[in-house]
């Protein structure tokens, strides 16, 4: 059975689509939109999707009957299952993969979405510069922490790109629009993450 990935590319499902592309997996993409009618043609209330995502949120996967939601958990699972160099080779590397994945959720996701919404995504008449400024301020310490880590190692879990890098970079894709003159290691890392062929293929699904 083919891996099934639920969720439009213009959502956090992009993280899992990128992972599938990195691993060279065959998969079926079911482009459920987070705004879709639960009872609409894509069946957001369908039994298969609901078993994968009890709250009806995307992304979710069905991997030969094993169903899972939450993008970071999905990517950690796929990297661990398929290897391909994306799962760290040491216990310390595994711990760093978990650390940076959780860091993406707790420190980056919220303020990054807030900043992007009010700086570049919403129509100009809907943006609130004060909210963008506040979110950018809250991102300074986390971004500095990432830059500091990358000053010590080319990648977050060592000498090679792993799920640690993919998960954090995917949560930070809007950060490519920021000025990182004071964060050269972060700037280098972001450029290298998104220059990867699998990243380019995944982001092409978003039209970005």
C-alpha positions as CSV (number, residue, x, y, z in Angstrom):
1,X,0.0,0.0,0.0
2,X,1.3,3.5,-0.8
3,X,1.9,6.0,1.9
4,X,-1.0,8.5,1.9
5,X,-0.3,12.1,2.9
6,X,-3.4,14.2,3.8
7,X,-3.2,18.0,3.5
8,X,-2.7,20.7,0.9
9,X,0.9,21.8,0.3
10,X,0.0,25.3,1.5
11,X,-0.2,24.0,5.0
12,X,2.1,22.2,7.5
13,X,1.7,19.1,5.2
14,X,4.5,20.7,3.2
15,X,6.9,19.4,5.9
16,X,5.8,15.8,5.3
17,X,5.8,16.2,1.5
18,X,9.4,17.5,1.8
19,X,10.3,14.5,3.9
20,X,8.7,12.0,1.4
21,X,10.6,13.7,-1.4
22,X,13.9,13.5,0.5
23,X,13.4,9.8,1.2
24,X,12.3,9.0,-2.4
25,X,9.0,7.5,-1.2
26,X,6.1,6.6,-3.4
27,X,3.1,8.4,-1.9
28,X,-0.5,9.5,-2.7
29,X,-1.1,13.1,-1.9
30,X,-4.7,13.8,-0.7
31,X,-5.0,17.6,-0.8
32,X,-7.5,18.2,2.0
33,X,-7.7,21.9,2.8
34,X,-7.9,23.0,6.4
35,X,-10.9,25.1,5.3
36,X,-12.7,22.2,3.5
37,X,-16.2,21.3,4.3
38,X,-15.9,18.3,6.7
39,X,-18.6,16.6,4.6
40,X,-17.3,17.8,1.3
41,X,-16.0,15.8,-1.7
42,X,-12.6,15.1,-0.1
43,X,-14.3,13.6,2.8
44,X,-12.7,15.4,5.8
45,X,-15.2,13.5,7.9
46,X,-14.3,10.2,6.1
47,X,-13.4,7.3,8.3
48,X,-9.9,6.8,6.9
49,X,-8.9,10.5,7.5
50,X,-10.5,10.6,10.9
51,X,-8.7,7.6,12.0
52,X,-5.5,9.2,11.0
53,X,-6.4,12.6,12.5
54,X,-9.0,12.4,15.2
55,X,-9.5,16.2,15.4
56,X,-9.7,16.5,11.6
57,X,-6.6,18.5,11.3
58,X,-3.8,18.3,8.7
59,X,-1.3,16.9,8.0
60,X,-1.9,13.2,8.7
61,X,-0.7,10.0,7.1
62,X,-1.8,6.5,6.5
63,X,1.2,4.3,6.1
64,X,0.0,0.8,5.2
65,X,-2.7,1.0,7.9
66,X,-0.6,2.9,10.5
67,X,-2.2,6.3,10.9
68,X,-0.5,9.3,12.5
69,X,-1.0,13.1,12.7
70,X,1.2,16.0,13.8
71,X,3.8,17.0,11.2
72,X,6.9,16.7,13.5
73,X,5.9,13.3,14.7
74,X,5.2,12.1,11.2
75,X,8.6,13.3,10.0
76,X,10.4,11.7,12.9
77,X,8.6,8.5,12.2
78,X,9.3,8.5,8.5
79,X,13.0,9.3,9.0
80,X,13.4,6.6,11.6
81,X,11.6,4.0,9.5
82,X,13.3,4.7,6.2
83,X,16.7,6.0,7.2
84,X,18.3,7.3,4.0
85,X,20.7,9.3,6.1
86,X,18.0,11.5,7.5
87,X,17.9,9.7,10.8
88,X,20.9,10.5,13.0
89,X,23.4,7.7,13.4
90,X,24.0,8.3,17.2
91,X,21.9,8.6,20.3
92,X,23.1,12.1,20.8
93,X,22.1,12.9,17.2
94,X,18.6,11.4,17.8
95,X,18.3,13.6,20.9
96,X,19.1,16.7,18.9
97,X,16.6,15.7,16.3
98,X,13.9,15.7,19.0
99,X,15.2,18.9,20.6
100,X,15.1,20.9,17.4
101,X,11.8,19.5,16.3
102,X,10.2,20.5,19.6
103,X,12.0,23.8,19.5
104,X,10.3,24.5,16.1
105,X,6.9,23.9,17.7
106,X,7.4,25.7,21.0
107,X,9.7,28.6,20.0
108,X,9.3,29.2,16.2
109,X,5.9,28.3,14.9
110,X,3.7,30.8,16.7
111,X,5.7,34.0,16.3
112,X,6.8,33.0,12.8
113,X,3.2,32.7,11.6
114,X,2.3,35.9,13.3
115,X,5.2,37.8,11.8
116,X,4.6,36.4,8.3
117,X,0.9,37.1,8.4
118,X,1.3,40.8,9.2
119,X,4.5,41.4,7.3
120,X,4.1,39.6,4.0
121,X,1.1,37.3,3.7
122,X,-2.1,39.3,4.4
123,X,-3.3,42.0,2.1
124,X,-1.7,45.3,3.1
125,X,-4.9,46.7,4.5
126,X,-5.3,43.7,6.8
127,X,-1.7,43.8,8.2
128,X,-1.0,45.2,11.7
129,X,2.6,46.5,11.8
130,X,2.6,46.4,15.6
131,X,1.8,42.7,15.7
132,X,4.5,42.0,13.1
133,X,7.1,44.0,15.1
134,X,6.1,42.2,18.4
135,X,6.4,38.8,16.7
136,X,9.7,39.7,15.2
137,X,11.0,40.7,18.6
138,X,9.9,37.4,20.1
139,X,11.8,35.6,17.4
140,X,15.2,37.2,18.0
141,X,16.3,35.0,20.9
142,X,15.3,31.7,19.1
143,X,16.9,32.8,15.9
144,X,20.1,33.7,17.7
145,X,20.1,30.3,19.4
146,X,19.9,28.5,16.0
147,X,22.7,30.7,14.6
148,X,24.9,29.9,17.6
149,X,24.3,26.2,17.2
150,X,25.2,26.4,13.5
151,X,28.4,28.2,14.3
152,X,29.6,25.0,16.0
153,X,28.4,22.5,13.5
154,X,27.3,22.8,9.8
155,X,24.0,21.0,10.5
156,X,21.9,20.8,13.6
157,X,22.7,17.2,14.5
158,X,26.2,17.0,13.3
159,X,28.1,16.9,9.9
160,X,25.1,15.9,7.7
161,X,21.6,17.1,6.9
162,X,19.0,15.2,8.9
163,X,15.4,15.3,10.0
164,X,16.5,17.8,12.7
165,X,17.3,20.3,9.9
166,X,14.3,19.5,7.8
167,X,11.8,19.9,10.6
168,X,13.2,23.2,11.8
169,X,13.8,24.6,8.4
170,X,10.3,23.7,7.2
171,X,8.9,25.7,10.2
172,X,11.2,28.6,9.3
173,X,10.6,28.9,5.5
174,X,9.2,32.4,5.9
175,X,12.4,33.4,7.6
176,X,14.1,33.5,4.2
177,X,12.4,36.8,3.8
178,X,14.1,38.3,6.9
179,X,17.4,40.1,7.2
180,X,20.0,37.7,8.7
181,X,23.0,40.0,8.4
182,X,23.7,39.4,12.1
183,X,23.1,35.7,11.8
184,X,25.4,34.4,9.0
185,X,25.4,30.8,10.1
186,X,21.6,30.7,10.0
187,X,21.5,32.4,6.7
188,X,24.0,29.9,5.2
189,X,22.0,27.0,6.6
190,X,18.6,28.2,5.4
191,X,20.1,28.7,1.9
192,X,21.5,25.2,1.9
193,X,18.3,23.5,3.2
194,X,16.1,25.1,0.6
195,X,18.6,24.5,-2.2
196,X,18.2,20.8,-1.8
197,X,16.4,19.2,-4.8
198,X,13.8,17.6,-2.6
199,X,13.0,20.9,-1.0
200,X,12.6,22.5,-4.4
201,X,10.2,19.8,-5.5
202,X,8.1,20.1,-2.4
203,X,7.9,23.9,-2.5
204,X,7.0,23.8,-6.2
205,X,3.8,22.2,-5.0
206,X,3.0,25.4,-3.2
207,X,4.0,27.5,-6.1
208,X,6.9,29.1,-4.1
